[in-house]
Amino acid sequence: MTYAIHHDLSGDPISVSGDAARFAWNDMLEALMAHAAATPEHLARTLAADPDFALAHAAKGLMLLSLARAELVGPARECLVEAQAAAMLRPVTRRETMVAEALALWLDDAPRRAAERLEAILLAHPFDVLALKLSHGLRFMLGDQAEMLAALNRFAPGFGESHPLAGFVHGCHAFALEERGFYAQAEHAGRRAVALSPRDAWGRHAVAHVLEMTGRTDEGIAWLGNGRGIAHANNLRFHIFWHLALFRLERGEVGDVLRLYDEEIRAEPTDDYRDIANGASLLARLDYAGVDVGDRWEELAAKAEGRVQDGCLVFADLHYALSLLGAGHVDGAEAIARSLVEDAKAHPSNERRGAARNGALAAFGLIAFHEGDYGEAARLLGSARNGLIAVGGSHAQRDLFEQAYAESLIRAGEHERAAEILGERLSRRGGANLFATRRLAQLRGRNAGRLAALAVASTPLAITH
């Protein structure tokens, strides 16, 4: 098959056979940035038009690994073999070779080095949205918030409004800013992103995070609306509805939360770890609030049973364990917790070892909570608290473990420490958080004197919530 050097939507050179492959690749780039459900279809079209397009094979392998599923590691290795074989058939650019090298590094249990290789591409190709988006996602999975923001701070400002994918890049920047606590800047960048690229589900999601973390519930509901703006999206749309459910829960609208769970969040009962996390963390929050969730845990646990041995991502493992515990399947959760202990000792990946240390503490803490040993749960969850960023996920997602810690303290009778944690929580959210205000009210009702004074002093705005 003949080939020529063409240029993709970002203006970067690609070694493809002709316009059919180039147009399909450009569709894939836009869909990738938009988190569109059609992304795999466009990638398949690209490879059908040009089976020897090395960059497409390497990109596919990286996307497969990002799904954190044990059964996809083999296919990702096949993608690397295909990319390397294709690169022997025609000259490829250094940029394309580096994407394949990033895939090889991740397959070799060095995901942080893979992210660094992708970011190195941006030094010579600062508008390469593929390298930018893949490194952004990888840093997110690793909990590398500082490096995630450093890359976007360096490269996002160069994307002027004339770049066809600029809005999506600013959406990534918005999320990186939000995770580091730069809420005003993140909100500005996210709203600009959606204005430039209305299909930017990630930018829309970034603004939802800002509104969640700053206690602006009504604005969050208005911002997310009825979901029409994310109709094109892949399973990110389930997560965005999860955010809407959190806002509804914050207003005490439990009926709407359960409706969103059934009709949107788990409308498609997948076993994608991100979808399991949405469901499990929402059901746990409802459990803590005393809401009867019926048999909904059973569906999640049935999916999690098949993932006990996956061991691909600690964030996923913890939510599989949470799902199993919710349905009373303690043995599966304990198997996950024991695997995390073993990985903390001997896994070949430095990143996995570090994340597993804190993940094991959290997993055993959740088990202790389920068993009613609240003192032990508080000890374990408290020990994991400052290191859980290493398991990946966002602050809003890891907040479930913070809630479990606070619940453990309250039920263990450690009321002063609980009041401190709840007061910090309210302070971060401008005094508006239903979880904290309700529990502080309970503590004030149970205790007099010093604790009541501490609770009142720490929540000056909460009394009107």
C-alpha positions in Angstrom: 0.0 0.0 0.0 1.4 3.4 -0.9 1.6 6.1 1.7 2.4 9.8 2.1 3.1 12.2 4.9 -0.2 14.0 5.6 -1.1 16.3 8.4 -3.8 15.7 11.0 -6.4 18.0 12.5 -3.7 19.5 14.8 -1.3 20.1 11.9 1.0 17.3 12.9 2.5 14.9 10.3 1.1 11.4 10.1 2.3 8.5 7.9 -1.0 7.3 6.3 -1.9 5.8 3.0 -4.3 8.5 1.9 -7.3 10.7 2.7 -9.7 8.0 3.7 -7.4 7.1 6.7 -6.6 10.7 7.4 -10.2 11.8 7.5 -11.1 8.8 9.8 -8.2 9.6 12.0 -9.3 13.2 12.3 -12.8 12.1 13.3 -11.2 9.9 15.9 -9.1 12.8 17.4 -12.2 15.0 17.8 -14.2 12.1 19.2 -11.4 11.2 21.6 -11.3 14.7 22.9 -15.1 14.9 23.2 -15.3 11.5 25.0 -17.6 10.5 22.2 -19.1 7.0 22.1 -18.1 6.8 18.5 -14.3 6.9 19.2 -13.7 3.2 18.7 -15.7 3.2 15.5 -13.6 6.0 14.0 -10.4 4.2 15.1 -11.6 1.0 13.4 -12.4 3.0 10.2 -8.9 4.4 10.3 -7.3 1.0 10.5 -9.6 -0.5 7.9 -8.5 2.3 5.5 -4.9 1.8 6.4 -4.0 -1.4 8.3 -0.3 -0.4 8.3 -0.8 2.9 10.1 1.6 2.5 13.1 0.3 5.4 15.1 -3.3 4.2 15.1 -2.2 0.8 16.4 -0.2 2.4 19.2 -3.0 4.7 20.1 -5.4 1.8 20.3 -3.1 0.0 22.7 -2.9 3.0 25.0 -6.6 3.3 25.0 -7.1 -0.3 25.8 -4.8 0.0 28.8 -6.6 3.0 30.1 -9.7 0.8 30.6 -7.8 -1.0 33.4 -9.1 -4.5 32.6 -6.9 -7.5 32.9 -8.2 -9.2 29.8 -7.2 -6.2 27.6 -3.5 -6.3 28.5 -3.0 -9.1 25.9 -4.7 -7.2 23.1 -2.7 -4.1 24.0 0.5 -6.1 23.6 -0.8 -7.1 20.2 -1.3 -3.5 19.3 2.3 -2.8 20.1 3.4 -5.7 17.9 1.3 -4.4 15.1 2.6 -0.8 15.5 6.2 -2.0 15.5 5.6 -4.2 12.4 3.9 -1.4 10.6 6.8 0.9 11.4 9.1 -1.5 9.5 6.9 -1.2 6.3 7.2 2.5 5.8 9.1 5.5 7.3 7.3 6.9 10.4 7.9 10.1 12.2 9.8 10.3 15.6 6.5 11.5 17.1 4.7 8.3 16.0 7.6 6.2 17.3 7.4 7.8 20.7 3.7 7.0 21.1 4.6 3.3 20.5 7.4 3.7 23.1 4.9 5.1 25.6 2.7 2.0 25.0 5.7 -0.3 25.6 6.6 1.5 28.8 3.1 1.1 30.2 3.0 -2.5 29.2 6.4 -2.9 31.1 4.7 -1.6 34.3 6.2 1.9 34.0 3.1 4.0 33.5 4.7 7.2 34.9 7.5 6.9 32.4 4.9 6.3 29.7 3.2 9.7 30.6 6.6 11.4 30.5 7.3 10.0 27.0 4.0 11.3 25.8 4.7 14.7 27.3 8.1 14.8 25.7 6.3 14.6 22.3 4.7 18.0 23.1 8.0 19.7 23.3 8.4 19.3 19.5 4.7 19.1 18.7 2.9 21.4 21.2 -0.4 21.0 19.4 -0.5 17.2 19.5 -3.8 16.6 21.2 -3.4 12.9 21.1 -0.2 13.0 23.3 -1.8 15.6 25.5 -5.1 13.8 26.1 -3.4 10.4 26.6 -0.9 11.8 29.1 -3.7 13.7 30.8 -5.7 10.5 31.3 -2.7 8.6 32.5 -1.7 11.2 35.0 -5.2 11.2 36.3 -5.2 7.4 36.8 -1.9 7.7 38.7 -3.0 10.5 41.0 -0.2 12.8 39.5 -2.2 16.0 40.0 0.8 18.2 40.1 2.3 16.9 36.8 -1.1 16.8 35.2 -1.5 20.5 35.8 2.2 21.3 34.9 1.7 19.9 31.4 -1.5 21.8 30.8 -0.1 25.0 32.3 2.7 24.7 29.8 0.8 23.8 26.6 -2.8 24.8 26.9 -2.2 28.6 26.6 -0.8 28.0 23.2 -4.1 26.8 21.9 -5.8 29.9 20.5 -9.4 29.9 19.5 -8.5 29.2 15.9 -7.3 25.7 16.7 -10.1 23.3 15.9 -9.7 21.4 19.1 -8.8 24.3 21.4 -12.0 24.0 23.5 -11.3 20.4 24.5 -7.7 21.3 25.5 -9.0 24.0 27.8 -11.4 21.5 29.3 -8.5 19.3 30.2 -6.8 22.4 31.7 -9.9 23.2 33.7 -10.0 19.7 35.3 -6.3 19.9 36.1 -6.8 23.3 37.8 -9.8 22.1 39.7 -8.0 19.0 41.1 -5.2 21.3 42.5 -7.8 23.6 44.1 -7.6 26.6 41.7 -11.3 26.8 41.5 -11.9 30.2 40.0 -9.4 29.6 37.3 -10.8 26.1 36.6 -14.3 27.4 36.3 -13.3 30.1 33.9 -11.3 27.7 31.8 -14.1 25.1 31.8 -16.9 27.5 30.8 -14.6 28.8 28.0 -14.0 25.2 26.9 -17.7 24.4 26.6 -18.3 27.7 24.8 -15.6 26.9 22.3 -16.5 23.2 21.9 -20.0 22.4 23.0 -19.3 18.7 22.7 -16.6 19.0 25.4 -18.1 16.7 28.0 -14.8 16.7 30.0 -14.9 20.5 30.3 -18.5 20.4 31.3 -17.6 17.8 33.9 -14.7 19.9 35.2 -17.0 22.8 36.0 -19.3 20.4 37.8 -16.4 19.4 39.9 -15.8 23.1 40.8 -19.4 23.6 41.8 -19.3 20.4 43.9 -16.1 21.3 45.7 -17.3 24.8 46.5 -20.8 23.8 47.7 -22.8 25.5 44.9 -25.5 22.9 44.6 -28.2 24.9 42.7 -25.7 26.1 40.2 -24.5 22.6 39.7 -28.0 21.3 38.9 -28.5 24.3 36.5 -25.1 23.7 34.8 -25.7 20.0 34.1 -29.3 20.5 33.0 -31.1 17.6 31.4 -28.1 15.9 29.8 -28.7 16.9 26.2 -25.2 18.4 26.0 -23.6 15.0 26.7 -25.8 12.8 24.6 -22.9 12.0 22.3 -20.6 10.9 25.1 -19.3 7.5 26.1 -19.7 6.2 29.6 -18.5 9.6 30.9 -22.2 10.6 30.6 -23.0 8.1 33.4 -20.4 9.9 35.5 -21.8 13.3 34.8 -25.2 12.1 35.8 -23.5 10.8 39.0 -22.5 14.4 39.6 -26.1 15.5 39.1 -27.1 12.9 41.6 -24.6 14.2 44.2 -26.2 17.7 43.8 -29.6 16.2 44.2 -28.5 14.3 47.3 -27.1 17.5 48.7 -30.6 19.0 48.5 -32.1 15.9 50.1 -33.9 14.9 47.0 -33.5 11.1 47.5 -36.3 10.1 45.1 -34.5 12.0 42.3 -31.2 10.4 43.3 -32.6 6.9 43.0 -34.3 7.7 39.7 -31.0 9.0 38.3 -29.3 5.9 39.5 -31.8 3.6 37.8 -32.4 5.6 34.6 -29.0 7.1 33.9 -26.1 6.0 36.1 -26.8 2.2 35.9 -29.2 2.2 33.0 -26.5 0.1 31.2 -25.2 -2.4 33.7 -21.6 -2.5 32.5 -18.7 -3.7 34.5 -16.4 -0.8 33.5 -14.6 0.2 36.6 -15.7 3.8 36.3 -19.3 2.8 36.0 -19.0 0.5 39.0 -17.4 3.3 41.0 -20.3 5.7 40.1 -22.8 3.2 41.4 -21.0 1.9 44.5 -20.0 5.3 45.8 -23.5 6.7 45.3 -25.1 3.7 47.1 -22.7 4.0 49.9 -23.5 7.7 50.4 -27.2 6.7 50.4 -26.5 4.0 53.0 -24.7 6.5 55.2 -27.8 8.8 55.0 -30.0 5.9 56.1 -31.7 5.4 52.7 -33.0 2.0 51.8 -31.5 1.2 48.4 -33.3 -2.1 48.0 -31.4 -4.8 46.1 -29.3 -2.4 44.0 -26.0 -3.6 45.6 -26.6 -7.1 44.2 -26.2 -6.0 40.6 -22.9 -4.2 41.3 -21.6 -7.1 43.4 -22.3 -9.6 40.6 -20.1 -7.5 38.2 -17.4 -7.0 40.9 -17.2 -10.7 41.5 -15.6 -11.1 38.0 -13.0 -8.4 38.8 -11.6 -9.6 42.1 -8.4 -10.8 40.5 -8.0 -7.9 38.0 -5.3 -6.0 39.9 -5.0 -3.3 37.3 -5.9 -0.1 39.2 -6.2 0.4 42.9 -9.0 2.9 42.5 -11.0 0.2 40.7 -10.1 -2.5 43.2 -11.5 -0.4 46.1 -14.8 0.1 44.4 -15.1 -3.5 43.5 -14.5 -4.2 47.2 -17.1 -1.6 48.2 -19.6 -3.2 45.8 -19.0 -6.7 47.3 -19.4 -5.4 50.8 -22.6 -3.6 50.0 -24.1 -6.9 49.0 -22.6 -8.7 52.0 -20.0 -10.6 49.9 -17.2 -10.2 52.4 -15.0 -13.0 51.1 -14.5 -11.3 47.7 -13.7 -7.9 49.4 -11.2 -9.7 51.7 -9.5 -11.3 48.6 -9.1 -7.9 47.1 -7.7 -6.4 50.3 -5.2 -9.3 50.6 -4.1 -8.9 47.0 -3.4 -5.2 47.7 -1.2 -6.2 50.6 0.8 -8.5 48.4 1.1 -5.9 45.6 2.3 -3.3 48.2 5.2 -5.7 48.9 6.2 -7.1 45.6 4.4 -5.7 42.5 6.9 -4.9 39.7 5.3 -1.5 39.2 6.5 1.2 41.6 3.2 3.0 41.0 1.1 0.0 41.9 3.2 -0.7 45.0 2.7 2.9 46.3 -1.0 3.0 45.6 -1.6 -0.5 47.0 -0.1 0.4 50.4 -2.8 3.0 51.0 -5.4 1.0 49.1 -4.9 -1.9 51.4 -5.5 0.2 54.5 -8.7 1.7 52.9 -9.9 -1.8 51.8 -9.5 -3.3 55.3 -11.0 -0.1 56.7 -14.1 -0.6 54.6 -14.3 -4.3 55.7 -14.0 -3.2 59.4 -16.8 -0.7 58.8 -19.0 -3.4 57.3 -18.3 -5.7 60.2 -19.3 -3.0 62.7 -15.7 -2.5 64.1 -15.9 1.2 63.8 -12.8 1.9 65.9 -10.7 -0.2 63.6 -12.3 1.3 60.6 -11.5 4.8 61.8 -7.9 3.8 62.5 -7.4 2.2 59.1 -9.3 4.8 57.0 -7.5 7.6 59.0 -4.1 6.0 58.2 -5.0 5.8 54.5 -6.4 9.3 54.3 -3.4 11.4 53.3 -2.1 8.9 50.8 -5.2 8.0 48.9 -4.4 10.4 46.2 -2.0 7.8 44.9 -4.9 5.5 44.0 -6.1 7.9 41.3 -9.6 9.3 40.8 -10.7 12.8 41.6 -11.2 14.5 44.9 -15.0 14.2 44.5 -14.6 10.4 43.9 -12.2 9.8 46.8 -14.5 11.9 49.0 -16.5 8.7 49.6 -13.5 7.5 51.8 -13.6 10.7 53.7 -17.2 10.2 54.4 -16.6 6.6 55.5 -13.8 7.9 57.9 -16.1 10.5 59.4 -18.9 8.0 59.8 -16.5 5.6 61.5 -15.3 8.2 64.0 -18.9 9.1 64.9 -20.0 5.5 65.4 -16.8 4.7 67.3 -17.6 7.6 69.7 -14.6 9.6 68.7 -16.8 12.7 68.5 -14.1 15.4 68.9 -12.0 14.1 66.0 -15.2 13.7 63.9 -16.2 17.3 64.6 -12.7 18.5 63.5 -13.0 16.5 60.2 -16.5 17.7 59.5 -15.5 21.3 60.3 -12.6 21.1 57.8 -15.1 19.7 55.3 -17.4 22.6 55.7 -14.6 25.1 55.6 -13.5 23.8 52.2 -17.0 24.0 50.8 -17.8 27.5 52.0 -20.0 26.3 54.8 -22.4 24.4 52.6 -22.4 20.6 52.9 -25.4 18.6 54.0 -23.4 15.5 55.1 -21.3 17.6 57.5 -24.1 19.9 58.8 -26.4 17.0 59.6 -23.7 15.1 61.4 -22.5 18.1 63.3 -26.1 18.7 64.4 -26.2 15.1 65.7 -23.0 15.6 67.6 -24.2 18.8 69.1 -27.4 17.0 70.2 -25.4 14.2 71.9 -22.7 16.3 73.5 -22.5 19.5 75.5 -19.6 21.7 76.5 -16.4 21.6 74.6 -17.5 19.5 71.7 -20.6 21.6 71.1 -18.5 24.8 71.2 -16.0 23.3 68.7 -18.7 22.3 66.3 -20.4 25.6 66.4 -17.1 27.5 66.0 -16.1 25.4 63.0 -19.3 25.9 61.1 -20.3 29.5 61.1 -22.3 29.3 57.9 -23.8 25.8 58.3 -26.7 26.7 60.6 -28.7 28.2 57.7 -28.1 25.2 55.3 
